[in-house]
Amino acid sequence: MLNFRYIARLVGAFFSRFKIIILACVGLGIVLFFLLRYLLPVLSSGQSTRIGLTGLYTVSSLPDNVLEMVGDGLTKLDKNGNVEPDLASSWESPDGGKTWVFTLRSGVYWQDGKKVTSSGITYEFSDVTVLRPDDATITFELQNPYSAFPSVVSRPTFRMGLLGTGAWKVSSISLNGSYVQQINLVNKNGDRIAYKFYPTEDDTKLAFELGDVDQIIGILDPSPFSSWPKVKIDKTSNTGEYVAVFFDTQDKTLSDKNLRQALSYAINKGALGGERAISPISIDSWAYNPQVKPYDYDPVKAKQMVEDYETSAKTGSLSITLTTPPILLTQAESISKDWQAIGVNVSLQVISNVPSDYQAFLAIFDIPNDPDQYSIWHSTQTATNITHYQNPRIDKLLEDGRSTISIEDRKQIYLDFQRFLVEDSPAAFLYYPTNYTISRK
């Protein structure tokens, strides 16, 4: 007890004598902390940018726009989806698309200075045999011919982890469980980019409002920033996605093609926003068909077709449930009013995931880089053919499209594919979404 009192008096006397110095040191420490936290990145060489993105991603499923800064693929795609050389200078298929042989470009190095050879090229395919006969050659043996394979290997490849060949290098990465929270990139000039990921668009916007990021990209709704005076808003048409109403073609009501067409005619697509989409293949694709049936807004025709259906089917008033994610609720409400105007009773259902059971589903759909859409529309693809669509003619076109090597022949196949699919209306194709980038001025 005496020792404790002695120590307490000693500490008290020390603090009383040097309290000004102690408080000054504490204050200086706080100031230094904030200087290091907020000003050091600004004062150091190079530029520093923090970018917010919406989505849950693992290390292996990061967005293409991030991966392409860090690495390169064996090939790359131009804006029209044509395949061009990248890490590979050339490629060939000696047996009509079942075996693909890629020859690597010389003089290319990984970011750690090691030369790029075939042993460092890694793509994870469950049903492909990979051979490396020498340092400059890598061969992929597929189980079945696949003409779109060169576009598949346009995805960046990494020797280990995220060590790539791009202009930007991963300096650090933060995870929350298996999901990436932040990935930090740096280039040779000392410029830094921090990509921060948020689960919802509202979370991404909040991060911008709180100053946690300097820019947010790829959002669908620019509010409330439209009224902010010191904010720059850029918008682009995202032709890599489309918004559509998908119909369950096995539903007892929507199995009728004429009714699906009527519902397509009834939608005032010009009121939904975004650049018009008329088919499942991007308007930028080399295989795009601009001459498919557009289903322009025609409520008079749509109403007559619905009445004809009700008469032939001997049903009462037609009722349909339209399912939508929250981000498209405004558009779903507009479509609902259009359908109600032609005599259809509509129930709206808001969900967060792709439904396993639905009648009509409004959704944003990622368009594959290659026009091959076998997994989406072929009748055998029960797990990914969400419309449960079955059509022998479409099946045959999709099979031919992925087994034909000639680009000109493939183009004709996919022109026909779009024409017959759109005529059958398993989905009402509406528009390409507008994406907004929000930046501080």
TATATA-V429144 format. One line per field, one symbol per residue. ss: DSSP state (a for helix, b for strand, c for the rest). A space follows every 10 residues. Layout:
BEGIN
ss = ???
END
This chain:
BEGIN
ss = caaaaaaaaa aaaaaaaaaa aaaaaaaaaa aaaaaaaaaa aaaccccbbb bbbbccccaa accaaaaaaa cbccbbbccc ccbbbccbbb bbccccccbb bbbbccccbc ccccbccaaa cccccccbbb bbbbccbbbb bbccccccaa aaccccbccc ccccccccbb bbbbbbccbb bbbbbbcccc cbbbbbbbcc aaaaaaaaac ccccbbbbbc ccccaaaccc bbbbbbbccc bbbbbbbccc ccccccaaaa aaaaaaccaa acccbbcccc cccccccccc ccccccccaa aaaaaaaaaa aaacccccbb bbbbcaaaaa aaaaaaaaaa acccbbbbbb cccccccccb bbbbbbcccc cccaaaaccc cccccccccc caaaaaaaaa aaacccaaaa aaaaaaaaaa aaaaccbbbb bbcbbbbbbb c
END
